[in-house]
Amino acid sequence: MTPLSNLHGRVLEYLITEVIIRTHPGVNLTVRANNAQLRDASKLTDLKPPLLNELTSAADALLLLWLNPQFQLSQQPSITVDRLPDQNQNDVTDIRLTSKAWTVNLSLKHNHTALRHQRPGTTPVHCGYAKNDPQMQQFRQQYQATTQEFMQYIGQAKLFAELPPALIEQHLYTPACGGTKWSRMLILQRV
């Protein structure tokens, strides 16, 4: 991970945690999460304002459009937020939310310019499914179909920056996010 990528990721984790704290008064931070928040608060000034605004909007959208509708955060009497270290080889979780009803593990990636990215393809494995489980096979087929269809629209482009945002939204993010139960775990990649 490059220093710039690390900075963007830390700020995104910080902002997501902050928006959860701000909108849900019953949130408890673990000691580790509290320390991470204190450490990363100063990193906000290292970003250019347009990028900081983009990451802030992404954090707000994650809560409003996905976390709250899927997990009814506002209806939980208490939520614990933990921020996990990157050194864990077996768990890609960046932020873990826990209530009495559920545990949600968030693995966050700041949008970068590569047109292909290997992480989404192994999402079920990171969620505890074996490579040969039927769920993994179903996910792989759906993911491959979405990707192949998207590739039909990109022409000669090599970078996301070369593509119109509407094309990416319509032919990649919307099909991936709206098409399957896996999508709830999958495309935080844009964030």
CYANA upper distance limits for C-alpha pairs under 8 A (distance plus 0.5 A):
  1 MET  CA      5 SER  CA      6.65
  1 MET  CA      6 ASN  CA      6.75
  2 THR  CA      6 ASN  CA      6.58
  3 PRO  CA      7 LEU  CA      6.63
  4 LEU  CA      8 HIS  CA      6.76
  5 SER  CA      9 GLY  CA      6.63
  5 SER  CA    110 HIS  CA      8.13
  6 ASN  CA     10 ARG  CA      6.57
  7 LEU  CA     11 VAL  CA      6.68
  7 LEU  CA     43 LYS  CA      7.59
  8 HIS  CA     12 LEU  CA      6.65
  8 HIS  CA    110 HIS  CA      7.10
  9 GLY  CA     13 GLU  CA      6.70
  9 GLY  CA    108 LEU  CA      7.76
  9 GLY  CA    109 LYS  CA      7.12
  9 GLY  CA    110 HIS  CA      6.54
 10 ARG  CA     14 TYR  CA      6.59
 10 ARG  CA     40 ASP  CA      7.00
 10 ARG  CA     43 LYS  CA      8.44
 11 VAL  CA     15 LEU  CA      6.56
 11 VAL  CA     40 ASP  CA      7.02
 11 VAL  CA     41 ALA  CA      8.30
 11 VAL  CA     43 LYS  CA      7.01
 11 VAL  CA     44 LEU  CA      6.90
 11 VAL  CA     55 LEU  CA      8.32
 12 LEU  CA     16 ILE  CA      6.64
 12 LEU  CA     55 LEU  CA      6.49
 12 LEU  CA     56 THR  CA      8.12
 12 LEU  CA     59 ALA  CA      7.54
 12 LEU  CA    108 LEU  CA      8.46
 12 LEU  CA    110 HIS  CA      8.01
 13 GLU  CA     17 THR  CA      6.69
 13 GLU  CA     83 ARG  CA      8.48
 13 GLU  CA     94 ASP  CA      7.80
 13 GLU  CA     95 ILE  CA      7.66
 13 GLU  CA    108 LEU  CA      8.05
 14 TYR  CA     18 GLU  CA      6.61
 14 TYR  CA     36 ALA  CA      8.24
 14 TYR  CA     37 GLN  CA      6.36
 14 TYR  CA     40 ASP  CA      6.86
 14 TYR  CA     41 ALA  CA      7.63
 15 LEU  CA     19 VAL  CA      6.63
 15 LEU  CA     55 LEU  CA      7.99
 15 LEU  CA     56 THR  CA      6.76
 15 LEU  CA     59 ALA  CA      6.54
 16 ILE  CA     20 ILE  CA      6.82
 16 ILE  CA     56 THR  CA      8.43
 16 ILE  CA     59 ALA  CA      5.26
 16 ILE  CA     60 ASP  CA      7.81
 16 ILE  CA     62 LEU  CA      8.34
 16 ILE  CA     63 LEU  CA      8.36
 17 THR  CA     21 ILE  CA      6.73
 17 THR  CA     37 GLN  CA      8.44
 17 THR  CA     81 VAL  CA      8.02
 17 THR  CA     95 ILE  CA      8.48
 18 GLU  CA     22 ARG  CA      6.49
 19 VAL  CA     23 THR  CA      6.57
 19 VAL  CA     59 ALA  CA      7.33
 19 VAL  CA     60 ASP  CA      7.00
 19 VAL  CA     63 LEU  CA      8.09
 20 ILE  CA     24 HIS  CA      6.34
 20 ILE  CA     27 VAL  CA      8.04
 20 ILE  CA     63 LEU  CA      7.76
 21 ILE  CA     25 PRO  CA      6.78
 21 ILE  CA     27 VAL  CA      6.41
 24 HIS  CA     73 LEU  CA      8.01
 24 HIS  CA     74 SER  CA      6.94
 26 GLY  CA     77 PRO  CA      6.85
 26 GLY  CA     78 SER  CA      5.39
 26 GLY  CA     79 ILE  CA      6.88
 27 VAL  CA     78 SER  CA      6.29
 27 VAL  CA     79 ILE  CA      5.29
 27 VAL  CA     80 THR  CA      6.24
 27 VAL  CA     81 VAL  CA      7.53
 28 ASN  CA     78 SER  CA      7.81
 28 ASN  CA     79 ILE  CA      6.61
 28 ASN  CA     80 THR  CA      5.19
 28 ASN  CA     81 VAL  CA      6.68
 29 LEU  CA     33 ALA  CA      6.11
 29 LEU  CA     34 ASN  CA      6.25
 29 LEU  CA     80 THR  CA      6.20
 29 LEU  CA     81 VAL  CA      5.43
 29 LEU  CA     82 ASP  CA      6.70
 30 THR  CA     34 ASN  CA      6.62
 30 THR  CA     80 THR  CA      7.45
 30 THR  CA     81 VAL  CA      6.79
 30 THR  CA     82 ASP  CA      5.90
 30 THR  CA     83 ARG  CA      8.49
 31 VAL  CA     35 ASN  CA      6.63
 32 ARG  CA     36 ALA  CA      6.67
 32 ARG  CA     82 ASP  CA      7.12
 32 ARG  CA     83 ARG  CA      6.94
 32 ARG  CA     84 LEU  CA      8.08
 33 ALA  CA     37 GLN  CA      6.62
 33 ALA  CA     81 VAL  CA      7.26
 33 ALA  CA     82 ASP  CA      5.36
 33 ALA  CA     83 ARG  CA      5.21
 33 ALA  CA     84 LEU  CA      8.13
 34 ASN  CA     38 LEU  CA      6.77
 35 ASN  CA     39 ARG  CA      6.59
 36 ALA  CA     40 ASP  CA      6.48
 36 ALA  CA     83 ARG  CA      7.50
 37 GLN  CA     41 ALA  CA      6.48
 38 LEU  CA     42 SER  CA      8.37
 40 ASP  CA     44 LEU  CA      7.95
 42 SER  CA     46 ASP  CA      8.25
 43 LYS  CA     47 LEU  CA      7.82
 44 LEU  CA     52 LEU  CA      7.64
 47 LEU  CA     51 LEU  CA      6.97
 47 LEU  CA     52 LEU  CA      6.49
 48 LYS  CA     52 LEU  CA      6.78
 49 PRO  CA     53 ASN  CA      6.54
 50 PRO  CA     54 GLU  CA      6.71
 51 LEU  CA     55 LEU  CA      6.68
 52 LEU  CA     56 THR  CA      6.54
 53 ASN  CA     57 SER  CA      6.58
 54 GLU  CA     58 ALA  CA      6.67
 55 LEU  CA     59 ALA  CA      6.69
 55 LEU  CA    191 VAL  CA      7.85
 56 THR  CA     60 ASP  CA      6.77
 57 SER  CA     61 ALA  CA      6.52
 58 ALA  CA     62 LEU  CA      6.54
 58 ALA  CA    191 VAL  CA      6.03
 59 ALA  CA     63 LEU  CA      7.04
 59 ALA  CA    191 VAL  CA      8.13
 60 ASP  CA     64 LEU  CA      6.60
 61 ALA  CA     65 LEU  CA      5.89
 61 ALA  CA     66 TRP  CA      7.91
 62 LEU  CA     66 TRP  CA      5.84
 62 LEU  CA     67 LEU  CA      6.66
 62 LEU  CA    191 VAL  CA      8.43
 63 LEU  CA     67 LEU  CA      5.27
 63 LEU  CA     68 ASN  CA      6.10
 64 LEU  CA     68 ASN  CA      6.30
 64 LEU  CA     69 PRO  CA      7.72
 65 LEU  CA     69 PRO  CA      7.02
 66 TRP  CA     70 GLN  CA      6.32
 66 TRP  CA    184 ARG  CA      8.21
 67 LEU  CA     71 PHE  CA      6.19
 67 LEU  CA     72 GLN  CA      7.74
 67 LEU  CA     73 LEU  CA      7.52
 68 ASN  CA     72 GLN  CA      5.20
 68 ASN  CA     73 LEU  CA      5.54
 68 ASN  CA     74 SER  CA      7.30
 69 PRO  CA     73 LEU  CA      8.43
 72 GLN  CA     76 GLN  CA      7.36
 73 LEU  CA     79 ILE  CA      8.31
 76 GLN  CA     99 SER  CA      7.36
 78 SER  CA     99 SER  CA      6.64
 78 SER  CA    100 LYS  CA      8.37
 79 ILE  CA     97 LEU  CA      7.03
 79 ILE  CA     98 THR  CA      6.02
 79 ILE  CA     99 SER  CA      5.29
 80 THR  CA     96 ARG  CA      8.45
 80 THR  CA     97 LEU  CA      6.14
 80 THR  CA     98 THR  CA      5.58
 80 THR  CA     99 SER  CA      6.99
 81 VAL  CA     95 ILE  CA      7.43
 81 VAL  CA     96 ARG  CA      6.26
 81 VAL  CA     97 LEU  CA      5.26
 81 VAL  CA     98 THR  CA      7.11
 82 ASP  CA     95 ILE  CA      6.17
 82 ASP  CA     96 ARG  CA      5.60
 82 ASP  CA     97 LEU  CA      7.08
 83 ARG  CA     94 ASP  CA      6.14
 83 ARG  CA     95 ILE  CA      5.02
 83 ARG  CA     96 ARG  CA      6.85
 84 LEU  CA     93 THR  CA      6.95
 84 LEU  CA     94 ASP  CA      5.67
 84 LEU  CA     95 ILE  CA      6.64
 84 LEU  CA     96 ARG  CA      7.97
 85 PRO  CA     94 ASP  CA      7.55
 86 ASP  CA     92 VAL  CA      7.87
 86 ASP  CA     94 ASP  CA      7.80
 88 ASN  CA     92 VAL  CA      7.59
 91 ASP  CA    126 HIS  CA      7.55
 92 VAL  CA    107 SER  CA      6.42
 92 VAL  CA    126 HIS  CA      7.55
 93 THR  CA    105 ASN  CA      6.01
 93 THR  CA    106 LEU  CA      5.91
 93 THR  CA    107 SER  CA      5.20
 93 THR  CA    108 LEU  CA      8.42
 94 ASP  CA    105 ASN  CA      7.84
 94 ASP  CA    106 LEU  CA      6.23
 94 ASP  CA    107 SER  CA      5.56
 94 ASP  CA    108 LEU  CA      6.99
 95 ILE  CA    105 ASN  CA      6.54
 95 ILE  CA    106 LEU  CA      5.63
 95 ILE  CA    107 SER  CA      7.39
 96 ARG  CA    103 THR  CA      7.51
 96 ARG  CA    104 VAL  CA      6.23
 96 ARG  CA    105 ASN  CA      5.07
 96 ARG  CA    106 LEU  CA      6.68
 97 LEU  CA    103 THR  CA      6.15
 97 LEU  CA    104 VAL  CA      5.58
 97 LEU  CA    105 ASN  CA      6.97
 98 THR  CA    102 TRP  CA      6.47
 98 THR  CA    103 THR  CA      4.90
 98 THR  CA    104 VAL  CA      6.92
 99 SER  CA    103 THR  CA      6.86
107 SER  CA    188 LEU  CA      8.22
108 LEU  CA    188 LEU  CA      6.79
108 LEU  CA    189 GLN  CA      7.22
108 LEU  CA    191 VAL  CA      7.74
109 LYS  CA    188 LEU  CA      7.45
109 LYS  CA    189 GLN  CA      5.76
109 LYS  CA    190 ARG  CA      7.84
109 LYS  CA    191 VAL  CA      6.99
110 HIS  CA    189 GLN  CA      7.18
110 HIS  CA    190 ARG  CA      7.23
110 HIS  CA    191 VAL  CA      6.03
111 ASN  CA    189 GLN  CA      6.78
111 ASN  CA    190 ARG  CA      5.62
111 ASN  CA    191 VAL  CA      6.50
112 HIS  CA    160 PHE  CA      8.44
113 THR  CA    159 LEU  CA      5.92
113 THR  CA    160 PHE  CA      5.83
113 THR  CA    161 ALA  CA      6.72
114 ALA  CA    158 LYS  CA      8.05
114 ALA  CA    159 LEU  CA      5.96
114 ALA  CA    160 PHE  CA      6.92
115 LEU  CA    158 LYS  CA      6.60
115 LEU  CA    159 LEU  CA      5.53
115 LEU  CA    160 PHE  CA      5.97
118 GLN  CA    122 THR  CA      8.06
119 ARG  CA    123 THR  CA      7.26
120 PRO  CA    186 LEU  CA      6.55
120 PRO  CA    187 ILE  CA      7.96
120 PRO  CA    189 GLN  CA      8.42
121 GLY  CA    140 ARG  CA      7.20
121 GLY  CA    143 TYR  CA      7.51
122 THR  CA    126 HIS  CA      7.11
123 THR  CA    127 CYS  CA      6.82
123 THR  CA    185 MET  CA      7.93
123 THR  CA    186 LEU  CA      7.09
124 PRO  CA    128 GLY  CA      6.93
124 PRO  CA    129 TYR  CA      5.93
124 PRO  CA    130 ALA  CA      8.31
124 PRO  CA    135 GLN  CA      8.15
124 PRO  CA    136 MET  CA      6.39
124 PRO  CA    139 PHE  CA      8.02
124 PRO  CA    182 TRP  CA      8.45
125 VAL  CA    129 TYR  CA      5.27
125 VAL  CA    130 ALA  CA      6.32
125 VAL  CA    131 LYS  CA      6.85
125 VAL  CA    136 MET  CA      7.94
129 TYR  CA    133 ASP  CA      6.84
129 TYR  CA    135 GLN  CA      7.89
129 TYR  CA    136 MET  CA      7.18
130 ALA  CA    136 MET  CA      7.66
131 LYS  CA    136 MET  CA      6.54
131 LYS  CA    137 GLN  CA      8.27
132 ASN  CA    136 MET  CA      7.02
132 ASN  CA    137 GLN  CA      7.33
133 ASP  CA    137 GLN  CA      7.00
134 PRO  CA    138 GLN  CA      6.65
135 GLN  CA    139 PHE  CA      6.59
136 MET  CA    140 ARG  CA      6.53
137 GLN  CA    141 GLN  CA      6.78
138 GLN  CA    142 GLN  CA      6.78
139 PHE  CA    143 TYR  CA      6.41
139 PHE  CA    182 TRP  CA      7.42
140 ARG  CA    144 GLN  CA      6.44
141 GLN  CA    145 ALA  CA      6.65
142 GLN  CA    146 THR  CA      6.74
142 GLN  CA    180 THR  CA      8.45
143 TYR  CA    147 THR  CA      6.64
143 TYR  CA    176 ALA  CA      7.86
144 GLN  CA    148 GLN  CA      6.52
145 ALA  CA    149 GLU  CA      6.63
146 THR  CA    150 PHE  CA      6.69
146 THR  CA    172 LEU  CA      7.31
146 THR  CA    175 PRO  CA      7.22
146 THR  CA    176 ALA  CA      7.14
147 THR  CA    151 MET  CA      6.70
147 THR  CA    172 LEU  CA      7.63
148 GLN  CA    152 GLN  CA      7.18
149 GLU  CA    153 TYR  CA      7.91
149 GLU  CA    171 HIS  CA      7.97
150 PHE  CA    154 ILE  CA      7.50
150 PHE  CA    171 HIS  CA      5.89
150 PHE  CA    172 LEU  CA      6.25
151 MET  CA    155 GLY  CA      8.17
153 TYR  CA    167 LEU  CA      8.21
153 TYR  CA    171 HIS  CA      8.27
154 ILE  CA    163 LEU  CA      7.50
157 ALA  CA    162 GLU  CA      6.39
157 ALA  CA    163 LEU  CA      7.36
158 LYS  CA    162 GLU  CA      7.70
159 LEU  CA    163 LEU  CA      7.76
160 PHE  CA    168 ILE  CA      8.47
163 LEU  CA    167 LEU  CA      7.36
163 LEU  CA    168 ILE  CA      7.50
164 PRO  CA    168 ILE  CA      7.19
165 PRO  CA    169 GLU  CA      6.59
166 ALA  CA    170 GLN  CA      6.42
167 LEU  CA    171 HIS  CA      6.28
167 LEU  CA    172 LEU  CA      8.24
168 ILE  CA    172 LEU  CA      5.80
168 ILE  CA    173 TYR  CA      6.92
169 GLU  CA    173 TYR  CA      5.41
169 GLU  CA    174 THR  CA      6.27
170 GLN  CA    174 THR  CA      5.99
170 GLN  CA    175 PRO  CA      7.74
171 HIS  CA    175 PRO  CA      6.83
172 LEU  CA    176 ALA  CA      6.51
173 TYR  CA    177 CYS  CA      6.23
173 TYR  CA    187 ILE  CA      7.60
173 TYR  CA    190 ARG  CA      8.42
174 THR  CA    178 GLY  CA      6.09
174 THR  CA    179 GLY  CA      8.23
175 PRO  CA    179 GLY  CA      5.81
176 ALA  CA    180 THR  CA      7.67
176 ALA  CA    183 SER  CA      6.18
176 ALA  CA    186 LEU  CA      8.19
176 ALA  CA    187 ILE  CA      7.43
177 CYS  CA    183 SER  CA      5.04
177 CYS  CA    184 ARG  CA      7.03
177 CYS  CA    186 LEU  CA      7.85
177 CYS  CA    187 ILE  CA      6.70
178 GLY  CA    183 SER  CA      7.11
179 GLY  CA    183 SER  CA      7.32
180 THR  CA    184 ARG  CA      8.32
182 TRP  CA    186 LEU  CA      6.55
183 SER  CA    187 ILE  CA      6.60
